[in-house]
Amino acid sequence: MKYIDEYRDPEKIKSILKEIETEVTRPWVIMEICGGQTHSIIKNGIDQLLPKNIELVHGPGCPVCVTPLELIDQALQIAARPDVIFTSFGDMLRVPGSNKDLFKVKSEGGDVRIVYSPLESLKIARENPDKEVVFFAVGFETTAPGNAMAVYQAAREHLKNFTELVSHVLVPPAIKALLSSPKNRVQGYLAAGHVCAVMGWSEYEPIAEQYKVPVVPTGFEPMDILSGILSVIRQLEKGEYKVDNQYARAVSKNGNEAAQKIINEVYEICDRKWRGIGVIPASGMCLKEKYADYDAGKKFGVSNIETHEPEVCISGIILQGLKKPIDCPAFGKACTPQHPLGATMVSSEGACAAYYRYQRFKTNI
């Protein structure tokens, strides 16, 4: 199968691993930003195949995981209303709020529906004019074009019963926040391939130059990730710091300009709170004033909600690459996919979910 099998070739993988072993001479810490990369790394045992002096740590590139608890609780409050049909991608339904999740709201009678595109929510709104249809618009730059298009189309059709509860976040400000932290350990980054497919990679050049870190966009197959690691190691060993695109089959320097255009039409940059991390300036996207009528948070007045995170959950520290899931005392015990304490255990891109699914417990690391 083109673009898949050739990126899983065992002999080519062994060759890249040998190159990495030849190049590395000292310890290095590399962060993969995207949760999809994390799952591929753990599933394929890539971290265990690398030389011992290369450590991979997991970043905040799981949009479900970093959606702030306040937004989850707002979603729960809106979804419980009898006049609302609440729509969302499926991975948000089991993310725990302060007291429950969206599945619980659904079991209690709330009209909560899984959709595979925000445009499905528009269809539901057209078919149910007596209901308020709210779409939970969560994600990085990857999902922003489709979510923006839903608002744009609703405005064109003058749909009055459609809104979005928006929780969009941006990757570059998060990388800068991590690099600016006095606790930072990361010396090189594997950038999120799908985000770069939309936004391009030019916005990472100032980061590489300012913070002296290699930034390498990669895909999600074993050879993609290993090629990215090899590029990072070569740069670090030579004292070079640049963006090196290792996902050329999907990523260009300027990205998808049509997608960027619809994003910029509907959304504007704003400060955003990240779950477990805190507020990162200019790290989110909010609806522009001209589309304020499609802002569910404003329409339903749910902005003032107090929340309480479980104290034992260290997901915020895991998302910063400071600890790993197996370092959490609740991992696999008080916190499991059936009874999660944090979003990193239930999201399909969460680091804790990857460690649990592929049986990475302390006894077998």
C-alpha positions in Angstrom: 0.0 0.0 0.0 1.6 3.2 -1.1 2.7 5.6 1.6 2.1 3.0 4.4 3.9 -0.3 3.8 7.1 1.4 2.7 7.2 3.4 5.9 7.0 0.2 8.0 9.7 -1.7 6.2 11.7 -3.6 8.9 15.0 -3.5 7.0 14.8 0.2 6.4 13.8 0.8 10.0 16.9 -1.2 11.2 19.0 0.9 8.8 17.8 4.2 10.3 18.3 2.9 13.8 21.9 2.0 13.0 22.4 5.5 11.6 21.0 7.0 14.9 23.4 4.8 16.9 26.3 6.0 14.8 25.4 9.7 15.1 24.6 10.0 18.8 27.5 10.6 21.2 25.7 12.0 24.3 22.4 12.1 26.1 19.6 14.1 24.3 15.9 14.7 25.2 13.5 14.9 22.3 9.7 15.7 22.6 7.2 14.5 20.1 4.4 17.1 20.2 1.5 15.2 18.7 -0.4 12.5 20.6 -0.7 10.5 17.4 3.1 10.3 17.3 3.1 9.2 20.9 0.7 6.4 20.2 2.8 5.3 17.2 6.0 5.4 19.3 4.6 3.3 22.2 2.7 0.9 19.9 5.8 0.2 17.8 8.2 0.2 20.7 10.3 2.9 19.0 11.4 4.4 22.3 12.7 1.0 23.4 14.6 0.5 20.2 16.6 3.8 20.5 20.0 4.0 22.1 19.7 4.5 25.9 21.0 8.1 25.8 18.1 9.2 23.6 15.0 10.0 25.7 11.6 10.6 24.2 9.1 12.7 26.2 5.5 13.3 25.4 4.1 16.8 24.6 0.8 18.6 24.8 -0.3 17.8 21.3 -3.6 16.1 22.3 -6.4 18.6 21.8 -8.8 16.6 24.0 -6.3 16.4 26.8 -5.6 20.1 26.9 -9.2 21.3 26.7 -9.6 23.1 30.0 -11.8 21.6 32.7 -13.9 24.8 32.7 -14.9 24.1 29.0 -15.8 20.5 29.8 -18.1 21.7 32.6 -19.6 24.3 30.3 -20.3 21.6 27.7 -21.9 19.4 30.4 -24.1 22.3 31.5 -25.2 23.2 28.0 -25.7 19.5 27.0 -28.1 18.9 29.9 -30.5 21.6 28.7 -33.8 20.1 27.3 -33.8 22.6 24.4 -30.3 21.6 23.2 -28.9 19.0 20.9 -25.2 18.8 21.8 -22.9 17.4 19.1 -19.3 16.5 19.3 -16.6 14.2 18.0 -16.6 10.9 19.8 -13.4 11.3 21.7 -14.8 14.1 23.9 -17.7 12.1 25.3 -15.7 10.3 28.0 -13.5 13.2 29.0 -14.2 13.8 32.7 -15.5 17.1 33.9 -15.6 18.0 37.6 -18.4 15.5 38.4 -19.4 13.6 35.2 -18.8 13.3 31.4 -21.0 13.8 28.3 -21.9 10.1 28.3 -23.4 10.5 31.7 -25.3 13.5 30.6 -26.6 11.4 27.7 -27.6 8.6 30.0 -29.5 11.1 32.1 -31.6 12.2 29.1 -29.5 14.8 27.4 -29.6 14.8 23.6 -25.8 14.2 23.0 -24.8 13.1 19.5 -21.5 12.0 18.0 -20.8 13.6 14.6 -17.9 13.0 12.2 -17.9 16.5 10.8 -19.1 19.8 12.1 -21.1 20.1 8.9 -23.3 17.2 10.2 -24.2 19.6 13.0 -25.5 22.1 10.5 -27.7 19.4 9.0 -29.1 18.6 12.4 -29.8 22.3 13.0 -31.7 22.5 9.7 -33.7 19.5 10.5 -34.5 20.6 14.1 -35.4 24.3 14.0 -37.1 24.1 17.4 -33.8 23.0 19.0 -30.5 24.7 19.8 -27.7 22.7 18.2 -24.3 23.2 19.8 -21.1 21.8 18.3 -18.1 21.3 20.6 -15.3 22.8 18.5 -12.2 21.3 20.0 -8.8 20.9 18.4 -5.5 22.2 17.1 -5.0 23.9 13.8 -5.9 20.6 12.1 -9.6 20.7 12.8 -10.0 24.5 12.8 -10.7 24.8 9.0 -13.7 22.4 9.2 -15.0 24.0 12.4 -14.6 27.5 10.9 -16.4 26.4 7.7 -19.4 25.3 9.8 -19.8 28.8 11.3 -19.2 30.5 8.0 -21.9 28.3 6.3 -24.3 28.9 9.2 -23.9 32.6 8.8 -24.5 32.4 5.1 -27.7 30.4 5.7 -28.7 32.7 8.6 -29.1 29.6 10.8 -30.1 31.0 14.2 -30.1 27.7 16.1 -26.5 26.7 15.6 -23.5 27.7 17.8 -20.1 26.4 18.6 -18.4 26.0 22.0 -14.9 26.8 20.9 -11.7 25.4 22.4 -9.1 25.7 19.7 -5.4 25.8 20.6 -2.2 26.5 18.7 1.0 24.5 18.7 3.8 27.2 18.3 2.8 29.2 21.4 2.8 26.0 23.4 6.3 25.1 22.3 7.5 28.5 23.2 5.9 28.3 26.6 7.6 24.9 27.3 11.0 26.2 26.1 10.6 29.3 28.3 10.0 27.3 31.4 12.9 27.0 33.9 12.0 23.3 34.2 12.4 22.6 30.5 14.5 19.5 29.6 13.7 19.3 25.9 16.5 19.9 23.3 14.7 19.1 20.1 11.1 18.7 18.8 9.2 16.4 16.4 6.5 18.8 15.1 3.0 17.6 14.5 2.7 16.5 10.9 -1.1 17.1 10.5 -0.9 20.6 12.0 2.0 21.5 9.6 0.0 20.1 6.7 -2.5 22.9 7.4 -0.3 25.7 8.6 3.1 24.9 7.0 6.4 24.9 8.8 7.7 28.5 8.3 6.2 29.6 11.7 8.7 27.2 13.5 11.8 28.9 12.0 11.8 31.8 14.5 11.4 29.2 17.3 14.3 27.1 16.2 16.5 30.2 15.8 15.5 31.9 19.1 15.6 28.9 21.4 18.4 27.0 19.6 16.3 23.8 19.1 15.8 21.6 16.0 12.2 21.4 14.9 11.4 18.5 12.6 7.9 17.9 11.2 7.2 14.2 10.9 4.4 11.8 10.0 3.2 8.9 12.1 4.6 5.7 10.7 7.8 4.2 12.3 10.1 5.4 9.5 8.6 8.9 9.7 9.3 9.2 13.3 12.7 7.6 13.2 13.8 9.8 10.3 12.7 12.8 12.4 14.7 11.6 15.4 17.7 11.1 13.1 17.4 14.6 11.8 17.1 16.1 15.3 20.1 14.1 16.6 22.3 15.1 13.6 21.5 18.7 14.2 22.1 18.6 18.0 25.4 16.8 17.5 26.6 19.4 15.0 25.2 22.4 17.0 22.7 23.2 14.3 19.1 24.4 14.9 16.7 24.6 12.0 13.4 23.3 10.7 13.9 20.1 8.6 10.7 18.8 7.1 10.6 15.0 7.2 7.0 14.8 6.1 7.3 16.2 2.5 4.6 14.0 1.1 2.0 15.9 3.2 3.7 19.1 4.4 4.9 22.2 2.5 6.5 25.3 3.9 3.4 27.5 3.5 0.8 24.8 4.2 -2.8 24.8 3.0 -3.6 28.4 2.2 -7.2 27.8 1.5 -7.6 26.3 4.9 -5.8 29.2 6.5 -8.1 31.6 4.8 -11.3 30.2 6.3 -9.6 30.0 9.7 -8.7 33.7 9.5 -12.1 34.6 8.3 -13.9 33.1 11.3 -11.4 33.0 14.2 -9.0 35.3 15.9 -6.0 34.8 18.2 -6.8 34.8 21.9 -5.3 33.7 25.2 -6.3 30.2 26.1 -6.1 28.1 29.2 -4.6 24.6 28.8 -5.8 21.8 31.1 -3.1 21.1 33.6 -0.8 23.7 32.3 -2.5 27.1 32.7 -3.0 30.1 30.5 -0.7 30.5 27.5 -0.9 33.9 25.9 -2.1 34.0 22.3 -2.3 30.3 22.2 -5.9 29.9 21.2 -8.5 30.8 18.6 -11.9 32.4 19.4 -14.7 33.5 17.2 -14.4 37.0 15.8 -16.9 39.6 16.8 -18.7 39.4 13.5 -19.5 35.7 14.3 -20.4 36.3 18.0 -23.9 35.1 17.4 -22.5 31.6 16.9 -20.6 31.6 20.3 -22.3 29.0 22.6 -20.5 30.2 25.6 -22.0 33.7 25.3 -25.4 32.5 24.1 -25.9 30.2 27.1 -24.0 32.3 29.7 -21.9 29.5 31.1 -18.6 31.4 31.4 -18.4 31.6 35.2 -17.8 28.0 36.4 -15.5 26.9 39.2 -13.7 23.6 38.7 -11.6 21.2 40.8 -9.0 18.8 39.3 -8.3 15.5 41.1 -5.1 16.2 43.1 -3.6 12.8 42.5 -3.7 13.3 38.7 -0.4 14.6 37.2 -1.6 14.8 33.6 -0.5 18.5 33.4 3.0 17.5 34.3 2.9 14.7 31.7 1.7 17.1 29.0 4.8 19.3 29.7 7.1 16.4 29.2 8.3 16.5 32.8 7.0 13.1 33.8 5.6 10.0 32.1 2.4 8.1 32.7 4.2 5.4 34.7 5.4 8.1 37.2 1.8 8.8 38.2 0.8 6.9 41.4 -2.8 6.6 40.1 -1.8 5.1 36.7 -3.5 1.8 36.1 -4.9 1.8 39.6 -7.2 4.6 40.6 -7.0 5.8 37.0 -8.0 3.5 34.1 -9.8 4.0 30.8 -13.0 2.7 32.6 -12.5 5.2 35.5 -10.3 8.0 34.2 -9.1 10.8 36.4 -7.8 12.9 33.5 -8.3 13.3 29.8 -4.9 11.8 29.0 -6.3 8.4 30.0 -9.4 8.5 27.7 -8.3 10.4 24.6 -7.3 8.4 21.6 -4.2 10.6 21.5 -3.5 10.7 25.3 -0.2 9.5 26.5 -1.7 7.7 29.5 -4.1 5.9 27.2 -1.2 4.8 25.0 0.8 3.4 28.0 -2.2 1.6 29.3 -3.3 0.2 26.0 0.1 -1.2 25.1 0.8 -2.4 28.7 3.6 0.0 29.5 3.7 -0.5 33.3 6.8 0.0 35.5 7.3 -3.7 35.7 7.9 -4.0 32.0 9.8 -0.8 31.1 
